[in-house]
Amino acid sequence: MRNWKKISFFTALAIVVLLSGLMYIFNISISIPSSDIEFSPGKAFSKVHPEYPDKKPKNIIFFIADGMGFGHLSLALQTQQLESKTSVWQEFDVKGWHDARSVYGPLTDSEASATAMATGVSTNFGHIGIDKDQNPLQNIFEVASSNNYSTGIVTDSYIWDGTPAAFAAHIRNEDDARSILTQIANSEIDLLFGELEDVGEDGVPEVNETIEILQKRFQLMDKSLKLPDGAKSSDPVAAIFKEDEIQDLNSSPNLLQLTNTALRFMSLQDRPFVLLVESEEMDAASHENDSKRVLKGLKSIQETLALILNFSKQNGETLVVFTSDHETGGLVPVADFDNYPKMQVKWSTKVHTAAVVPLFAMGPGAEYFANVHRNSEIGIGLKKLVLTDDSAD
């Protein structure tokens, strides 16, 4: 072997050894993606929603944990449970999964997935309350309101974000906050809790204009979350907070407090209700691969879910459906073999993945979700459960 070949060989070998050492010391992992896997999902097949006589609930609570996949769930199950207490995840009657993809390709976004779950129709990226051809779709809240239900939204995100907007608006531009807010104010929604974001930027209305729009329908509550009484106790209410004011259980308010207040308001109304509860924390944290924020967010989700499930058990007439709109981050919990049995979090991306996501249900009507495998089937089931015999004709 010539001298230059010997030098090149030993130089390359030294670089490989150095890189391997750095990867070991700094715990760096390398993933090599494959780009030659064809998208071939096969024919959709569904046994969804046979009739279950006398199983329809009076009330429905639909909980969406934005960006949460089975990796996040595994992390919660393996790091945040008490030996003396049953996990909240074990309390569901139905435990399954669904494929959250949009009408085009293996991926989705919050707007498309939430629209599918709110309306029962798959759609494309960025479409809120409309199909792929931009025709408006009737959502679960509109069906419920026409059948004399109260409806409400609780979110720790901003109130015109893709997920809550899909239950209240019909629009192609998810960034048109003014139009979405106006549609919310013109809807029949009875409760709205959430944040503002990017106020005064990129066409987002200033705080005063936002309040002016919302006051056309809602009584605005302050941070005390004291519900109105007397003659106004049944009037629609809203509580609006600053950007990132609602986060984990250490924030005030938090998702647990807002949901508790919403359940009290709904219970005071002399009508059945449909309530959407959304946690944005898994998605926001996973886009940044922020493991600490994920752990805090999981605690908030589980505490809020425990409150909801307890309400369902005590009430006896309330269906709880829990799911996600998509997975974000490709999170995988793994063992820390240098400090076993402690665990670590590994990430594969900072964007949405094509992974299937959890779908759980408990209470009267839970059977309707036992064979669901696409997000649009969730919307079909929800709408069927609030339709009366007269309105179905």
Backbone torsions as a table, in degrees:
resi	resn	phi	psi	omega
1	MET	NA	129.6	179.2
2	ARG	-65.6	159.1	-175.6
3	ASN	-58.5	-41.9	-176.7
4	TRP	-66.9	-31.8	177.5
5	LYS	-70.1	-39.2	178.0
6	LYS	-62.5	-44.3	-179.7
7	ILE	-62.7	-44.1	-179.7
8	SER	-62.7	-41.7	-179.6
9	PHE	-62.9	-49.3	-177.5
10	PHE	-69.6	-31.0	175.8
11	THR	-65.7	-45.4	178.9
12	ALA	-63.2	-40.9	179.2
13	LEU	-63.0	-42.2	179.4
14	ALA	-62.9	-40.1	179.9
15	ILE	-64.9	-42.8	178.9
16	VAL	-61.7	-44.9	179.3
17	VAL	-62.5	-43.0	179.8
18	LEU	-62.6	-46.3	179.7
19	LEU	-63.4	-40.3	178.9
20	SER	-62.9	-40.7	178.2
21	GLY	-64.4	-42.8	178.7
22	LEU	-63.6	-41.8	178.9
23	MET	-61.7	-38.9	179.9
24	TYR	-69.8	-44.8	-177.0
25	ILE	-64.9	-44.3	-174.8
26	PHE	-98.1	9.0	175.3
27	ASN	56.7	46.7	-179.8
28	ILE	-91.4	134.0	175.9
29	SER	-119.0	146.2	-179.7
30	ILE	-119.2	128.6	174.3
31	SER	-112.6	136.9	179.2
32	ILE	-108.7	104.1	-177.0
33	PRO	-72.3	153.9	173.6
34	SER	-106.6	136.8	-178.4
35	SER	-112.8	13.2	-175.9
36	ASP	-112.6	22.5	179.8
37	ILE	-95.9	115.1	-178.1
38	GLU	-71.0	141.2	172.2
39	PHE	-80.1	111.8	-176.5
40	SER	-144.4	79.7	-171.0
41	PRO	-77.4	-14.2	-178.7
42	GLY	81.2	177.9	-178.4
43	LYS	-76.2	134.2	177.0
44	ALA	-68.8	133.1	178.0
45	PHE	-132.7	132.7	-175.4
46	SER	-144.5	138.7	170.1
47	LYS	-105.9	25.1	-164.5
48	VAL	-65.9	139.0	167.0
49	HIS	60.1	55.9	163.9
50	PRO	-65.7	164.8	-178.9
51	GLU	-81.3	136.9	174.9
52	TYR	-122.0	92.1	-176.5
53	PRO	-54.9	139.8	176.4
54	ASP	63.3	20.6	-179.5
55	LYS	-111.8	3.5	-177.5
56	LYS	-73.6	138.1	179.4
57	PRO	-81.2	160.6	171.3
58	LYS	-78.6	-43.4	-176.6
59	ASN	-122.2	155.1	176.3
60	ILE	-131.8	129.7	170.9
61	ILE	-115.0	119.2	-177.2
62	PHE	-111.0	113.2	-175.5
63	PHE	-106.5	120.5	176.4
64	ILE	-113.3	118.4	173.9
65	ALA	-97.4	95.4	-173.8
66	ASP	-58.5	126.8	175.0
67	GLY	81.6	4.6	-174.8
68	MET	-91.2	125.1	177.4
69	GLY	-115.6	-171.4	-179.6
70	PHE	-68.6	-24.8	174.0
71	GLY	-65.0	-44.0	176.2
72	HIS	-62.3	-42.7	179.0
73	LEU	-62.4	-43.0	178.8
74	SER	-60.7	-40.0	178.6
75	LEU	-62.1	-42.4	178.0
76	ALA	-64.2	-43.8	-177.3
77	LEU	-66.8	-31.5	-173.1
78	GLN	-99.4	-7.0	-177.0
79	THR	-130.7	-11.6	-171.7
80	GLN	-128.6	25.6	-179.1
81	GLN	-109.5	156.4	178.5
82	LEU	-106.8	138.0	-179.4
83	GLU	-62.1	-29.2	-175.4
84	SER	-90.2	2.1	-173.3
85	LYS	-137.1	137.8	177.5
86	THR	-69.0	137.5	178.6
87	SER	-64.3	143.0	178.1
88	VAL	-60.7	-28.4	-178.1
89	TRP	-72.0	-20.4	-179.7
90	GLN	-83.0	-8.8	-174.0
91	GLU	-82.7	-13.4	-176.6
92	PHE	-72.7	144.5	177.4
93	ASP	-76.8	-35.6	-178.0
94	VAL	-120.3	129.2	178.7
95	LYS	-130.7	120.3	-178.2
96	GLY	-154.6	-150.8	-176.7
97	TRP	-150.4	164.5	170.1
98	HIS	-146.4	154.8	178.8
99	ASP	-90.0	117.5	-171.5
100	ALA	-92.4	6.4	-173.0
101	ARG	-60.4	155.3	178.9
102	SER	-80.7	-174.5	-180.0
103	VAL	-69.9	-16.7	-179.5
104	TYR	-124.3	113.4	173.8
105	GLY	78.1	-176.1	-172.1
106	PRO	-83.6	-12.5	-174.6
107	LEU	-104.3	172.6	175.4
108	THR	-150.9	176.3	168.2
109	ASP	-130.0	176.5	-175.4
110	SER	-62.8	-37.6	-178.2
111	GLU	-62.9	-48.7	-178.2
112	ALA	-68.3	-43.3	-176.7
113	SER	-69.4	-43.6	178.5
114	ALA	-63.9	-36.9	176.8
115	THR	-62.6	-43.4	178.1
116	ALA	-59.8	-42.3	-178.3
117	MET	-75.4	-26.1	179.3
118	ALA	-84.2	-26.3	-172.4
119	THR	-118.6	-22.9	-175.6
120	GLY	87.6	13.3	-178.4
121	VAL	-129.4	125.9	175.6
122	SER	-68.3	145.0	-179.5
123	THR	-143.7	-171.5	-173.7
124	ASN	-104.7	170.9	-179.2
125	PHE	-52.1	140.4	173.9
126	GLY	73.0	2.1	-179.6
127	HIS	-91.6	122.0	-179.2
128	ILE	-112.8	112.2	176.7
129	GLY	67.3	18.7	179.5
130	ILE	-136.3	155.5	178.8
131	ASP	-82.4	-175.5	-175.7
132	LYS	-64.1	-21.6	178.0
133	ASP	-97.5	10.1	176.5
134	GLN	69.8	26.6	171.4
135	ASN	-85.6	137.8	-179.2
136	PRO	-65.6	144.5	-180.0
137	LEU	-117.7	141.1	177.4
138	GLN	-77.0	128.5	-178.5
139	ASN	-100.3	170.0	-176.9
140	ILE	-58.4	-36.6	179.5
141	PHE	-66.7	-39.6	179.6
142	GLU	-67.2	-40.0	176.0
143	VAL	-64.0	-44.0	-178.2
144	ALA	-63.7	-45.8	-179.3
145	SER	-61.1	-37.9	179.4
146	SER	-70.5	-14.5	176.4
147	ASN	-108.1	24.2	173.0
148	ASN	67.4	34.6	171.4
149	TYR	-93.4	150.0	162.3
150	SER	-81.5	149.4	178.5
151	THR	-134.5	150.2	-178.5
152	GLY	-156.1	156.2	179.1
153	ILE	-127.2	128.6	170.9
154	VAL	-123.9	124.4	179.1
155	THR	-142.5	148.5	172.3
156	ASP	-94.8	9.2	174.0
157	SER	-104.5	-170.4	178.4
158	TYR	-81.6	150.3	-165.8
159	ILE	-71.3	-17.1	176.5
160	TRP	-103.9	13.9	176.7
161	ASP	-61.9	164.0	-171.8
162	GLY	-56.1	-43.0	-176.6
163	THR	-67.4	-56.7	178.2
164	PRO	-63.2	-34.2	-178.4
165	ALA	-61.8	-33.6	-178.1
166	ALA	-64.3	-19.6	179.3
167	PHE	-95.3	3.2	-174.9
168	ALA	-141.3	-16.7	-170.7
169	ALA	-133.2	168.0	178.0
170	HIS	-138.4	103.0	-172.1
171	ILE	-160.2	149.9	177.5
172	ARG	-89.3	-27.9	-175.8
173	ASN	-98.6	102.6	-178.1
174	GLU	-69.8	-12.0	179.7
175	ASP	-91.5	-3.1	-178.6
176	ASP	-84.1	75.4	-175.6
177	ALA	-59.0	-38.9	-177.1
178	ARG	-62.7	-44.3	179.8
179	SER	-66.8	-41.9	179.8
180	ILE	-64.4	-44.2	177.7
181	LEU	-60.5	-41.3	179.5
182	THR	-63.9	-41.5	178.0
183	GLN	-66.3	-36.7	175.7
184	ILE	-62.3	-43.6	-179.3
185	ALA	-67.3	-26.4	179.3
186	ASN	-92.0	0.3	-179.9
187	SER	-84.1	-174.6	176.3
188	GLU	-107.4	21.0	178.1
189	ILE	-64.9	139.0	-174.4
190	ASP	-101.6	-16.1	-178.2
191	LEU	-148.6	137.7	-178.6
192	LEU	-144.7	111.2	178.1
193	PHE	-121.6	128.4	177.4
194	GLY	173.5	-168.1	-174.3
195	GLU	-106.2	169.8	164.7
196	LEU	-104.2	160.2	178.6
197	GLU	-152.4	144.9	177.0
198	ASP	53.2	39.1	-177.1
199	VAL	-59.7	128.8	178.4
200	GLY	81.2	0.7	-179.1
201	GLU	-110.1	143.8	172.4
202	ASP	49.0	43.0	176.7
203	GLY	83.6	-0.8	176.8
204	VAL	-74.0	129.1	-177.4
205	PRO	-60.3	150.1	172.3
206	GLU	-66.3	167.2	-176.3
207	VAL	-57.8	-45.9	-176.6
208	ASN	-62.6	-40.5	178.9
209	GLU	-68.1	-40.1	177.9
210	THR	-58.9	-46.2	179.5
211	ILE	-63.7	-40.2	179.3
212	GLU	-61.3	-40.6	178.5
213	ILE	-65.0	-48.0	-174.9
214	LEU	-68.9	-32.2	-178.5
215	GLN	-68.0	-9.9	174.4
216	LYS	-66.4	-22.2	177.7
217	ARG	-123.3	-38.3	-167.0
218	PHE	-106.6	145.9	162.4
219	GLN	-79.5	129.6	-178.8
220	LEU	-90.7	124.9	178.4
221	MET	-92.4	155.7	177.2
222	ASP	-93.9	-173.2	-173.7
223	LYS	-67.2	-16.3	178.3
224	SER	-69.5	-18.3	-178.5
225	LEU	59.4	27.8	176.6
226	LYS	-74.2	121.8	-179.2
227	LEU	-72.3	145.4	176.3
228	PRO	-65.6	152.0	178.6
229	ASP	-126.0	-176.7	178.6
230	GLY	67.5	-139.9	-174.3
231	ALA	-65.7	-21.4	-177.4
232	LYS	-98.3	7.5	-173.5
233	SER	-67.2	-19.3	-180.0
234	SER	-105.3	0.1	179.1
235	ASP	-74.7	148.8	179.8
236	PRO	-57.0	143.1	-176.8
237	VAL	-126.8	152.6	175.1
238	ALA	-142.1	144.5	172.8
239	ALA	-130.6	118.3	-172.0
240	ILE	-119.0	134.7	-174.0
241	PHE	-127.0	166.2	-178.3
242	LYS	-70.0	164.2	178.6
243	GLU	-58.2	130.2	178.8
244	ASP	63.7	17.1	177.4
245	GLU	-74.8	-30.3	178.0
246	ILE	-101.6	111.2	178.9
247	GLN	-132.4	-107.3	-177.6
248	ASP	-92.1	-169.6	-176.4
249	LEU	-66.9	-15.6	178.6
250	ASN	-83.0	-11.0	179.6
251	SER	-85.3	159.4	177.7
252	SER	-137.5	111.2	7.1
253	PRO	-79.9	175.5	172.6
254	ASN	-134.1	174.2	-174.8
255	LEU	-62.0	-36.4	179.2
256	LEU	-61.7	-47.4	-179.6
257	GLN	-64.8	-42.7	-179.3
258	LEU	-64.8	-41.3	-179.9
259	THR	-67.5	-39.3	177.4
260	ASN	-60.9	-43.2	178.1
261	THR	-65.1	-41.4	179.3
262	ALA	-62.4	-41.1	179.3
263	LEU	-66.2	-36.2	176.7
264	ARG	-65.5	-42.8	179.1
265	PHE	-63.2	-47.6	-178.4
266	MET	-62.7	-37.0	-179.2
267	SER	-69.0	-24.4	-179.8
268	LEU	-79.9	-17.3	179.6
269	GLN	-80.5	144.7	-177.7
270	ASP	-89.3	49.2	-177.3
271	ARG	-151.2	158.6	169.3
272	PRO	-67.5	165.4	-177.9
273	PHE	-143.6	157.5	169.2
274	VAL	-123.9	123.1	-177.2
275	LEU	-122.3	126.5	172.1
276	LEU	-95.8	127.1	172.9
277	VAL	-118.6	125.1	179.6
278	GLU	-123.6	134.2	168.4
279	SER	-110.8	124.2	-179.4
280	GLU	-93.1	-8.0	-168.8
281	GLU	-60.6	-39.8	-179.2
282	MET	-62.9	-41.4	-178.7
283	ASP	-68.2	-48.8	-178.4
284	ALA	-61.3	-44.2	-179.2
285	ALA	-68.3	-39.7	-174.8
286	SER	-73.1	-31.1	174.8
287	HIS	-62.5	-25.9	178.2
288	GLU	-101.8	1.3	-174.3
289	ASN	52.6	42.2	-177.4
290	ASP	-94.9	93.0	-174.0
291	SER	-65.5	-37.7	-179.5
292	LYS	-64.6	-40.4	178.3
293	ARG	-67.6	-35.7	175.9
294	VAL	-58.6	-46.5	-178.5
295	LEU	-62.7	-41.7	176.9
296	LYS	-65.2	-40.9	179.3
297	GLY	-65.1	-38.0	177.9
298	LEU	-62.1	-39.5	177.4
299	LYS	-62.9	-40.8	178.5
300	SER	-64.1	-43.8	179.0
301	ILE	-61.2	-46.4	-176.5
302	GLN	-67.5	-39.4	177.9
303	GLU	-66.3	-41.6	178.8
304	THR	-66.6	-40.9	178.9
305	LEU	-65.3	-38.1	177.3
306	ALA	-61.2	-42.2	176.7
307	LEU	-60.3	-45.8	-177.6
308	ILE	-65.3	-45.2	-179.6
309	LEU	-65.4	-36.7	176.7
310	ASN	-65.4	-40.1	176.1
311	PHE	-60.1	-44.3	-179.5
312	SER	-61.6	-43.9	-178.6
313	LYS	-66.5	-40.4	179.7
314	GLN	-72.1	-37.7	-178.0
315	ASN	-73.9	-40.8	177.3
316	GLY	77.9	-3.9	-177.5
317	GLU	-128.4	16.7	-172.5
318	THR	-118.1	123.7	174.2
319	LEU	-86.6	135.7	173.6
320	VAL	-116.4	124.6	175.3
321	VAL	-118.9	125.1	179.9
322	PHE	-118.5	133.6	176.1
323	THR	-160.3	-172.6	175.6
324	SER	-129.2	158.5	178.1
325	ASP	-87.1	-22.6	178.9
326	HIS	-178.7	169.6	173.8
327	GLU	-100.5	143.9	178.1
328	THR	-125.8	134.6	170.2
329	GLY	97.5	-17.9	-176.1
330	GLY	59.2	42.8	-175.6
331	LEU	-68.2	135.8	174.9
332	VAL	-135.6	120.4	173.3
333	PRO	-80.8	130.0	-179.3
334	VAL	-129.4	163.2	178.5
335	ALA	-77.7	142.7	172.0
336	ASP	-93.5	94.9	-172.8
337	PHE	-68.9	-16.6	175.6
338	ASP	-82.5	-11.8	-178.1
339	ASN	-145.0	41.9	-174.9
340	TYR	-64.2	139.1	11.0
341	PRO	-96.6	23.8	176.1
342	LYS	-64.2	163.4	-172.0
343	MET	-124.3	163.3	175.7
344	GLN	-128.9	163.3	174.7
345	VAL	-112.5	130.1	174.2
346	LYS	-111.4	142.2	179.2
347	TRP	-118.5	145.7	177.3
348	SER	-111.4	-13.3	-177.7
349	THR	-164.0	173.9	173.6
350	LYS	-117.9	15.6	-178.8
351	VAL	-125.5	-175.7	179.1
352	HIS	-70.0	149.2	176.8
353	THR	-115.5	175.3	179.8
354	ALA	-96.5	14.6	-177.5
355	ALA	-67.7	145.3	172.0
356	VAL	-70.9	160.2	-173.2
357	VAL	-128.7	161.2	-177.3
358	PRO	-66.3	151.1	172.3
359	LEU	-143.6	113.5	-177.9
360	PHE	-124.4	151.4	177.7
361	ALA	-147.1	147.0	177.5
362	MET	-146.4	140.4	176.9
363	GLY	107.8	-178.2	-179.3
364	PRO	-60.4	129.8	-178.0
365	GLY	94.3	-3.2	-179.2
366	ALA	-59.1	-29.7	-178.7
367	GLU	-59.7	-26.0	-178.9
368	TYR	-63.8	-16.5	-174.9
369	PHE	-111.7	11.7	-177.0
370	ALA	-71.8	-28.9	-176.4
371	ASN	-117.5	22.6	178.9
372	VAL	-78.5	133.1	177.7
373	HIS	-134.8	2.0	173.8
374	ARG	-133.3	148.2	-175.8
375	ASN	-62.9	-32.8	179.6
376	SER	-64.3	-28.4	178.9
377	GLU	-67.1	-27.1	175.0
378	ILE	-63.1	-45.9	178.9
379	GLY	-62.3	-38.9	177.5
380	ILE	-60.4	-45.1	-178.8
381	GLY	-65.9	-43.9	180.0
382	LEU	-60.9	-44.9	-179.2
383	LYS	-66.0	-37.9	178.7
384	LYS	-62.8	-36.1	-176.6
385	LEU	-71.6	-23.4	179.2
386	VAL	-100.2	-7.5	176.8
387	LEU	-74.9	130.9	172.3
388	THR	-84.6	166.8	178.6
389	ASP	-59.6	-37.9	-179.5
390	ASP	-67.3	-43.5	-176.9
391	SER	-73.9	-21.8	179.4
392	ALA	-76.4	-20.5	-177.6
393	ASP	-73.1	NA	NA
